[in-house]
Amino acid sequence: QVQLVESGGGLVQSGGSLRLSCAASRSIVSFYVMGWYRQAPGKERELVAAIISGGTTNYADNVKGRFTISTDNAKNTVYLQMNSLKPEDTAVYYCYANPLGYGTDYWGKGTLVTVSS
């Protein structure tokens, strides 16, 4: 079992920045993948960014160059640094983990990011 708790969401103006954090309930050193998804009103949940064991990162095309995913293994935390935010980035952001690369997916409860124009 893994509990994931997100923080860092809020209201920001277009062009601004936010950093989301996701604290895991146990060590993430051996986790196969962690990442961030988002879901905007009326839309399906979509992958934003992921980091795979070994450090490989993957980003959605619409956030490349603006968002950066990283981990701090000492704090069991994954971050999402979001720069140059746009109104279309408004969504609930969910932390995701799959420790083994198969089987159970774990999700946080989400944190709301609102970007005003």
C-alpha positions as CSV (number, residue, x, y, z in Angstrom):
1,Q,0.0,0.0,0.0
2,V,1.1,3.5,-0.8
3,Q,-0.6,6.7,0.2
4,L,0.1,9.8,-1.9
5,V,-0.7,13.3,-0.7
6,E,-0.5,16.3,-3.1
7,S,0.0,19.9,-2.1
8,G,0.9,23.2,-3.7
9,G,-2.1,23.9,-5.9
10,G,-3.8,27.2,-5.9
11,L,-4.8,30.3,-8.0
12,V,-2.1,31.9,-10.2
13,Q,-2.2,34.4,-13.0
14,S,-1.3,33.4,-16.5
15,G,2.4,33.4,-17.0
16,G,3.0,32.5,-13.3
17,S,4.5,29.5,-11.7
18,L,3.6,26.8,-9.1
19,R,5.3,23.8,-7.7
20,L,3.3,20.8,-6.8
21,S,4.5,18.2,-4.3
22,C,3.4,14.7,-3.8
23,A,4.6,12.9,-0.6
24,A,4.5,9.1,-0.5
25,S,4.0,7.1,2.6
26,R,7.0,5.0,2.0
27,S,10.3,5.0,0.2
28,I,10.1,5.7,-3.5
29,V,13.6,4.7,-4.3
30,S,12.6,1.5,-6.0
31,F,9.4,2.7,-7.5
32,Y,9.1,1.9,-11.2
33,V,7.2,5.0,-12.2
34,M,5.7,8.1,-10.6
35,G,3.9,10.9,-12.3
36,W,1.3,13.6,-12.6
37,Y,-2.0,13.5,-14.3
38,R,-4.6,16.2,-14.6
39,Q,-8.3,16.4,-15.3
40,A,-10.0,19.6,-16.4
41,P,-13.8,20.1,-16.1
42,G,-15.6,18.0,-18.7
43,K,-12.4,16.4,-20.0
44,E,-10.7,13.0,-19.5
45,R,-7.8,12.6,-17.1
46,E,-4.5,13.0,-19.1
47,L,-0.9,12.3,-18.4
48,V,1.1,15.5,-17.7
49,A,4.5,14.1,-16.8
50,A,6.1,10.9,-15.6
51,I,9.5,9.8,-14.2
52,I,10.6,6.2,-14.6
53,S,13.2,4.3,-12.5
54,G,16.6,5.4,-13.7
55,G,15.5,9.0,-14.3
56,T,13.8,8.9,-17.7
57,T,11.1,11.5,-18.0
58,N,8.1,11.8,-20.2
59,Y,6.0,14.9,-20.8
60,A,2.8,15.7,-22.6
61,D,3.4,17.8,-25.7
62,N,1.5,20.7,-24.4
63,V,3.7,21.1,-21.3
64,K,7.1,20.4,-22.7
65,G,9.5,23.1,-22.0
66,R,7.2,24.6,-19.3
67,F,6.9,21.8,-16.7
68,T,9.6,19.7,-15.0
69,I,9.1,16.6,-12.9
70,S,11.6,15.6,-10.3
71,T,12.0,13.5,-7.2
72,D,13.6,13.8,-3.8
73,N,14.2,10.3,-2.6
74,A,15.2,11.4,0.8
75,K,11.8,13.0,1.3
76,N,9.8,10.4,-0.6
77,T,8.5,13.2,-2.7
78,V,7.9,13.9,-6.4
79,Y,7.5,17.4,-7.6
80,L,6.0,19.1,-10.6
81,Q,7.5,22.6,-11.3
82,M,5.1,24.5,-13.6
83,N,6.2,27.6,-15.3
84,S,4.6,29.9,-17.8
85,L,1.2,28.7,-16.8
86,K,-1.8,29.1,-19.1
87,P,-5.5,29.2,-18.5
88,E,-5.7,25.8,-20.2
89,D,-3.5,24.3,-17.5
90,T,-6.4,24.8,-15.1
91,A,-7.3,21.3,-13.7
92,V,-7.2,19.0,-10.8
93,Y,-3.7,17.5,-10.7
94,Y,-3.3,14.0,-9.4
95,C,-0.1,12.3,-8.3
96,Y,0.3,8.7,-9.5
97,A,2.6,5.8,-8.7
98,N,3.1,2.3,-9.8
99,P,5.9,0.8,-7.7
100,L,6.3,-2.4,-9.7
101,G,5.4,-1.3,-13.2
102,Y,2.5,-3.6,-13.2
103,G,-0.4,-4.4,-10.9
104,T,-1.8,-1.8,-8.6
105,D,-1.8,1.9,-9.5
106,Y,-1.9,4.4,-6.6
107,W,-3.5,7.8,-6.8
108,G,-3.6,10.9,-4.6
109,K,-6.8,12.8,-4.0
110,G,-5.7,15.7,-6.3
111,T,-4.9,19.3,-5.9
112,L,-6.7,22.1,-7.8
113,V,-4.7,24.5,-10.0
114,T,-6.5,27.5,-11.4
115,V,-4.8,29.8,-13.9
116,S,-6.6,33.1,-14.4
117,S,-6.2,35.1,-17.7
